[in-house]
């Protein structure tokens, strides 16, 4: 299994497990990042989301089509999932400015 780290706006490092986007995902809650590869071979986070079920959110859902990989961070606590997603989104927003 491959892992990647993303650092949130708070400075917290989050370690995600990375899978091919066409994998059949389990019913587990957590934060997910839809990723693509840059021409230089780097992994780029293109969308950050949270869900009660990776299976219900990602399997057969066109939301992840066009992305080569999906990074998953399992998390049972809905409030914590929301905080992690918000922390990562703030980082991405700042990088885009």
N, C-alpha and C positions, 0 to 999 in steps of 0.2 A: 504494500500500500504506500502510495506517495502522499506526502503532506506538504502544505505550504503555509506560511505565516503571513498574516496581515496585521498591521498595527493600526489601532483605532485612534481617533482624535484625542482620547484620554491618555494615550501612550501605552495602553494595554495591548499585549500581543495575543492574538487568537490563532490557534493552530487548527487548520481545516484538513480533512482527508479529501483527496482529489480522486474523482472517478470520471470515466467517459460519460458524456451526456446521454448516451443511448442505453445505459444500464437500467435495469429494473430495480427501483429503490424500495426499501423496506418502509413499513409504517412506523416511523420514528419522528419525534418533533425536533426542531432545531432551526438553525440559521443556514442559509445556502447562498452561494455566490456562483452566478453564471459567468464562465470564463471563456476567453478566447486567447489564441496565441498570436503575438505580434510577428511581423516579418523577421525580427531579430531573434525569435524563439523564446521570448519572455511570455509569461502568463499574465494576462491582464484581466482584472475584475471589471465586468461590464454591468452587472446588476446584483444587488444584495437584497435578499428577501428573508422572510421568516415564515414558518408553517407549523401546524400541529401534526402534519404527516407528510414526510418526503414522498411517500408513495402516492398519496392523493394529489399532491401539488405538482409533482414532476413526471410521473408515469403517464404517458399518453397525452400529456398536455403540451400544446404548441409553444408554451412560454419558454421552453428551453431549446427549441429547435434553432439551429444556426449557431449554437455555442458548442465548442468542442469538448469542454469539460465542466463538471459541476463540483464545487467544493462544499463539503458538508461539515457542520459543527453541531453535533447532537446536543440538545438542551431541553429538559423537561419543563422548566419554569417559564411561563409565558412572559412575565415581567422582565426576566433576565434576557430572553430572546429579543424582546423589543429594545432593551438597552444596548445589547451587542449590535444589533442592526443599525440603530441610530448612531452609535459610536463609529461604526465603519462608514456609514453614509456621510457623516460630517467630514471624515477624512477625505473621502472621494470628492466631495463638493469643494473642499479647500484646494485640492490638487488641480481641479479644473479651472479655478479662477486665475 
